[in-house]
Amino acid sequence: MALAVSFMVLAYVSKGQDGLPENPEPGKCYAKCVAPDEYKEETERVMLKPAYTTLEVIPAEYKEVTETVVIKPETKKYILEPAEYKTVYDTIWIKDPYNKLSVVPEEFSNDVQTVEIKSKTGRWVAGEKDPDCPSIDPDDCRVLHFVEIPAVTRDVSIKKKVKDQTTSSKKVEGKYQVVAREEIVKEPTYRTEVIPAQTKEIVKTVLVKDETTREVTVDAIYTDVTKRVLVKQGGLTVWREVPCTIPSNGTVLPINYEVGSAELTRSSLRIIDTKLLTRMQEEPNSIVEIGSHTDARGSAEANQSLSERRAKSVVEYLISKGIDKERLLAVGYGETKPLNECVDGVQCSDSKHAANRRTEFKVF
């Protein structure tokens, strides 16, 4: 019987593993031809449950007795003798007297203020030509006169303050009320009365003999188990080169992470157990790549780091379950291998981005 085991040399071959081909060429795959192991079946009697002893309880014994019980002890009652009072009257001011202030208005007198509404001005007026001017141009020898235009004023009626506002005061009487109150003439006192105790007859069940036990033996339980016992170990014959069949796409593990986290949830661990751990235990010669991917949102550096941490968390969990670390490879692809068109700069729905956030495994 030939058992074919494929290796990607320099990437997936377990270093230091016994029985690998010497000097393998990079990129080639090899098959290991071995003779099958020989087994025989044997039956073994297995004790499922050993013999043991149980304890049987023997009930307790009782008797009834009558007892007088005080249900309310003797007490004392204190009776109040009320105080005695007399009525006295007090005068209480309910509103104090005060000085009420009134405002005396300010006083003004009439006056007139003259306001200049247009300032004084002047202008030059041309007269006759100077008879002694030698120029033939009449404008050169013109005589100019300065005429003054007086300012324009206006009288405005105004008020002048004679006296500011002042106040005057008037006495306002307060209010008072006569109040009647009670004044103690004699303090209250107490007298004592005895209240007898109350009793009741109670029938009690009293323990005469406590519970005891006795031992009862229960036989052991056995079953017959059929097992395969190795009679002859199979052996290695030869390594030979075979065509490589390396999966281009991995099988998606439908596990979910919290945003920005690489921690595996309980449901994710159950999925890994069901879809991957069981298969690796059933195929002990297999080598598995754990590849984690992100969507294109966020920076490429952050996505690369997150994908590497998520792939590593799956590998570390499988190692904790007994899988040899040499059979596992954690690879973070970041946002470099989307399953659709949702790359940087492309608007996509949340469901399309979710398709790219995945963790896959490839079995070699």
C-alpha positions in Angstrom: 0.0 0.0 0.0 1.4 3.4 -1.0 0.7 6.4 1.3 1.1 9.7 -0.5 2.2 12.6 1.7 2.7 16.0 -0.1 5.2 18.6 1.2 6.0 22.2 0.0 9.7 22.1 0.6 11.2 25.0 2.5 7.7 26.1 3.6 5.8 23.2 5.1 8.2 20.3 5.7 8.6 19.7 9.4 12.2 20.2 10.2 14.0 17.5 12.1 11.2 14.9 11.4 12.6 11.4 10.8 12.1 9.6 7.5 11.9 12.6 5.1 13.6 12.4 1.7 17.2 13.6 1.7 18.1 16.8 -0.2 14.5 17.5 -1.4 14.2 20.0 -4.3 12.3 23.2 -3.6 8.8 23.4 -5.0 8.5 19.6 -5.5 6.3 17.1 -3.8 7.0 13.5 -2.7 5.1 10.3 -1.9 6.2 7.9 0.8 5.4 4.2 0.0 5.0 2.1 3.2 3.8 -1.4 4.0 0.6 -1.4 6.0 0.6 -2.4 9.7 -0.9 -5.8 10.7 -3.4 -6.1 13.6 -5.4 -8.8 15.4 -8.5 -8.5 17.5 -8.6 -9.3 21.2 -11.3 -9.1 23.8 -10.6 -7.5 27.1 -12.9 -7.5 30.1 -13.1 -3.9 31.5 -14.5 -3.0 34.9 -17.0 -0.2 34.3 -17.8 0.3 37.9 -16.1 -1.4 40.9 -17.9 -3.1 43.7 -18.9 -0.8 46.6 -21.0 -0.6 49.7 -24.0 1.5 50.3 -25.5 2.7 53.6 -29.1 2.0 54.5 -30.6 4.4 57.0 -32.6 3.0 60.0 -35.2 5.5 61.0 -35.1 7.3 64.4 -37.5 6.5 67.3 -39.6 9.2 69.1 -42.1 9.7 72.0 -44.6 12.5 72.8 -44.4 14.6 76.0 -46.5 17.6 77.2 -44.8 20.8 78.3 -46.2 24.1 79.6 -44.8 27.0 77.6 -44.9 30.7 78.6 -46.1 32.4 75.4 -46.2 35.9 77.0 -44.2 36.7 80.2 -45.5 38.7 83.1 -45.2 42.5 82.3 -46.0 45.8 83.9 -48.3 48.5 82.5 -47.6 52.2 83.2 -50.6 54.5 83.3 -50.0 58.2 82.6 -51.5 60.8 85.0 -51.8 63.8 82.7 -50.2 67.2 83.5 -52.2 70.2 84.6 -52.1 73.5 82.7 -53.2 77.2 83.0 -53.8 79.6 80.1 -51.6 82.7 79.7 -51.7 85.4 77.0 -48.7 86.8 75.1 -48.6 89.8 72.8 -46.6 89.0 69.6 -45.6 91.5 67.0 -46.5 89.9 63.6 -45.3 92.9 61.6 -42.7 95.5 62.7 -43.3 99.3 62.2 -41.3 100.9 59.5 -40.6 104.3 57.7 -42.4 104.4 54.3 -40.4 106.5 51.7 -41.9 108.6 48.9 -40.0 110.1 46.0 -40.1 113.9 45.5 -39.7 114.6 41.7 -36.8 116.6 40.3 -37.3 120.3 39.2 -36.3 122.0 35.9 -36.4 125.6 34.5 -37.0 126.7 30.9 -34.0 128.2 28.9 -32.9 128.9 25.3 -29.7 127.7 23.6 -28.4 129.2 20.3 -27.1 126.5 17.9 -25.0 127.3 14.8 -26.6 125.2 12.1 -24.3 126.5 9.3 -20.8 127.8 9.7 -19.5 131.3 8.5 -18.0 131.1 5.0 -16.7 133.5 2.2 -16.0 133.7 -1.5 -14.0 135.7 -4.1 -15.9 137.9 -6.6 -14.4 139.1 -9.8 -14.6 142.9 -10.5 -13.6 145.2 -13.3 -10.2 145.0 -15.2 -7.3 146.9 -13.7 -6.7 149.9 -16.0 -3.0 149.8 -15.4 -2.6 146.1 -16.4 -0.2 145.7 -19.3 -1.7 142.2 -20.5 -4.1 142.1 -23.4 -5.9 139.1 -21.7 -8.8 140.5 -19.8 -8.7 137.6 -17.2 -5.0 138.4 -16.3 -5.9 141.9 -14.9 -9.2 141.1 -13.2 -9.7 142.6 -9.7 -11.0 140.1 -7.1 -13.0 141.0 -4.0 -13.5 138.6 -0.9 -17.1 138.6 0.2 -17.9 137.1 3.7 -21.1 135.0 4.3 -22.1 135.1 7.9 -23.0 131.9 9.9 -26.6 130.7 10.3 -27.9 130.1 13.9 -31.1 128.7 15.5 -32.5 129.1 19.0 -33.5 125.8 20.7 -35.7 125.6 23.8 -34.1 123.5 26.6 -34.6 122.5 30.2 -32.1 123.2 32.9 -32.0 121.1 36.1 -32.7 123.1 39.2 -33.1 120.3 41.8 -32.5 116.4 41.8 -35.1 113.9 43.1 -35.3 113.5 46.9 -37.3 111.3 49.3 -39.7 112.0 52.2 -40.6 109.4 54.9 -43.8 108.6 56.8 -44.1 106.3 59.9 -46.2 103.2 59.3 -47.4 101.4 62.4 -46.7 97.7 62.9 -49.2 94.8 63.7 -49.4 92.6 66.7 -51.5 89.6 67.9 -52.5 88.3 71.3 -51.7 84.6 71.6 -53.1 82.2 74.2 -50.8 79.4 75.4 -50.9 76.7 78.0 -48.4 76.7 80.8 -47.7 73.6 83.0 -48.9 73.9 86.6 -48.3 70.2 87.5 -45.9 67.8 85.7 -47.4 64.4 84.5 -46.8 61.3 86.6 -47.1 57.5 86.1 -48.6 54.6 88.1 -47.8 50.9 87.6 -50.1 47.9 87.1 -48.9 44.2 86.8 -50.1 42.1 83.8 -50.0 38.3 84.5 -48.0 35.9 82.2 -49.8 33.8 79.6 -49.0 30.0 79.1 -50.0 27.2 76.7 -49.8 23.4 76.9 -47.6 22.1 74.0 -47.3 18.4 72.9 -43.7 17.7 71.8 -42.2 14.8 69.9 -38.9 13.9 71.7 -36.1 11.8 70.1 -35.6 8.5 71.9 -33.2 6.8 69.5 -31.2 8.6 66.7 -31.0 7.3 63.1 -28.4 4.6 62.4 -27.1 3.0 59.2 -26.2 -0.5 58.0 -23.9 -1.5 55.1 -25.2 -3.1 51.8 -22.7 -4.5 49.2 -23.3 -3.7 45.5 -21.5 -5.9 42.9 -19.1 -4.6 40.3 -20.2 -3.9 36.7 -18.1 -5.3 33.7 -18.2 -5.1 29.9 -16.2 -6.8 27.1 -14.2 -4.5 24.8 -12.8 -5.6 21.4 -9.5 -4.0 20.6 -7.0 -4.1 17.7 -3.5 -5.2 18.7 -0.5 -4.4 16.4 1.1 -7.7 15.3 3.6 -6.4 12.7 4.8 -2.9 12.1 4.7 -1.6 8.5 7.9 -0.3 7.0 9.3 2.4 4.7 10.1 1.3 1.1 11.0 4.4 -1.0 10.3 8.1 -1.6 9.3 9.1 -5.2 8.4 12.4 -6.8 4.7 13.1 -7.4 2.7 16.0 -8.9 1.8 18.7 -6.3 -1.8 19.4 -5.7 -1.8 22.6 -3.5 -5.2 24.2 -2.9 -5.4 27.8 -4.2 -8.3 28.7 -1.9 -8.7 27.6 1.6 -11.8 26.4 3.5 -13.5 29.2 5.4 -13.8 28.9 9.1 -17.0 30.8 10.0 -15.6 32.3 13.1 -16.3 35.8 14.3 -14.0 38.2 16.2 -14.8 41.4 18.1 -13.9 44.5 16.2 -10.1 45.0 16.3 -9.6 41.9 18.5 -7.9 38.6 17.9 -9.4 36.8 20.9 -11.4 33.6 20.1 -15.0 33.4 21.4 -16.5 30.2 22.8 -18.6 29.6 19.6 -15.4 30.1 17.5 -13.6 27.4 19.5 -16.4 25.0 18.9 -16.2 25.6 15.2 -12.5 25.1 15.1 -12.9 21.8 17.1 -15.6 20.6 14.7 -14.2 21.7 11.3 -10.4 21.5 11.8 -9.2 19.9 15.0 -11.0 16.6 14.4 -9.7 16.5 10.8 -6.1 17.0 11.9 -6.4 14.3 14.5 -7.8 11.9 11.9 -5.1 12.9 9.4 -1.9 12.9 11.5 0.4 13.4 8.4 -1.4 16.6 7.2 0.1 20.1 7.4 -2.3 23.0 7.7 -1.9 26.7 6.8 -4.1 29.1 8.9 -4.7 32.2 6.8 -6.5 35.2 8.2 -7.9 38.1 6.0 -9.5 41.5 6.7 -11.6 43.9 4.6 -10.1 47.0 3.0 -11.3 49.5 5.6 -8.6 51.0 7.9 -4.9 51.2 7.1 -3.1 48.4 5.4 -0.5 48.2 8.2 -3.2 47.8 10.9 -5.1 45.2 8.8 -1.9 43.2 8.2 -1.0 43.2 12.0 -4.6 42.2 12.9 -4.8 39.4 10.4 -1.4 38.0 11.7 -2.6 38.1 15.3 -5.9 36.3 14.4 -4.2 33.5 12.5 -1.7 33.1 15.4 -4.5 32.8 17.9 -6.0 29.8 16.0 -2.6 28.1 15.7 -1.9 28.6 19.4 -5.3 27.1 20.3 -4.6 24.0 18.1 -1.2 23.6 19.8 -2.9 23.7 23.2 -5.2 20.9 22.0 -2.1 18.6 21.3 -1.4 19.4 17.6 2.3 19.5 16.8 3.4 23.1 16.1 5.5 21.8 13.2 2.2 20.9 11.4 0.9 24.4 11.6 1.6 27.7 9.8 0.0 31.0 10.7 -0.2 33.5 7.8 -1.7 37.0 7.8 -2.8 38.3 4.4 -4.3 41.6 5.7 -6.5 43.2 2.9 -4.4 41.8 0.0 -6.7 38.9 -1.1 -10.3 40.1 -1.2 -13.0 37.8 -2.6 -14.8 40.7 -4.4 -14.2 44.2 -5.7 -14.2 45.8 -2.3 -10.6 47.3 -2.3 -9.4 50.7 -1.2 -11.4 53.5 -2.8 -14.4 51.3 -3.7 -17.8 51.9 -1.9 -19.2 48.6 -0.7 -22.0 47.4 1.5 -21.3 46.0 5.0 -22.3 42.5 3.8 -19.6 42.6 1.0 -17.0 43.8 3.4 -18.0 41.0 5.8 -17.3 38.4 3.1 -13.6 39.5 3.0 -13.2 39.3 6.8 -12.5 35.6 7.0 -10.1 32.9 8.4 -9.3 30.0 6.1 -7.4 26.8 6.4 -5.5 24.8 3.7 -4.6 21.2 4.2 -1.5 19.8 2.5 
